[in-house]
Amino acid sequence: MVGTTLSHELRSYIQSQYNQGILDHNFDRVQSFQNEETPRFVMEVLGMFSHDADDMIKQVTTYLESPTVNFLSVVNVAHQLKGSSA
């Protein structure tokens, strides 16, 4: 029963993320690659995105805290972040 309850909670949580606009069709696409051979695919992709996004946000913060802001660098990193979230 515990597995069933956890599965139901996960489905409910994912649905709530769709309802809030946090997840969209791109999440469906990532989920479609998960199967018995790659049961942790979604977790691994989200983990990589989270790590990379954190690094990019730190990089933008560093650029913006510089005495002379290189806005081209800020735009480039922001564009990378946007692209990786699609």
N, C-alpha and C positions, 0 to 999 in steps of 0.2 A: 503493500500500500504506500510506503514512503516514496518509492520511485514514481508512482502515479501522481501523488500529491506534488512532488517537485516538478514533474513534467507539466502539470496543470499550472502551477505557479509561474513557471518559466514562460509558458504560452501567454498567460495573462499579462505578465510583465512586458513581453515583447509587444503585445497588442497595445498596451498603454503607451509604449514608446512610439508606435505608429500614430496613435490618436493625438499625441502631443506634437507630431511632426519631427521627432528626433530621428526616426527610422523611415526609410522610403524604399522604393523599388530596388535600389542598389543593395540594400541588406538582403532582399530576396535573392538577388543574383549571387551574392557571396554564399548564402545558405545553400544554394543549389549545387555548389561544388562539394559540400560535405556529404560523405557517405560512410559506409562501413569501413572502407580502407583508410579514410581520413576523418575519423570521428571528432577530432579537435580542430578542424580546419577553421571554423568561425572564431573560436577562441584565439587561435594563433594569429589570424589576420587582424582581429581587433587589438590584440596585444602589440603587434608590430605598429599598427596605426597609432595607438596611444603613445608608444615610446617615441616614434618619429614626430608626432604632433607636439609632444612636450619639448623635444629638442628644437623644433622650428619656432615655437613660441618663445623659448629662451633666447634664441638667436635674434628674433625681432625685438625683444625687450632690450637686449644688448645694443642693437643698432639704435634704438630710440633713446637710450640713455647716454649715447655718445654726445660730446659737446657739439660736434658737427654731424648732423644726421644725414646718412646716405640713403635718400628715399628710394633710389633705384634698387638698392639691396633689400630694403624693407618690402617693396612691391614684389620683387622676385621670390622672396621666401613666402610671403603671403599667397602668392600665386601657386607655389608648390604645395602649400598646406591645403588650399582650396582644391587643387587637383587630386590630392591624395584622399580627400574626403568624398570624392564623387564615386 
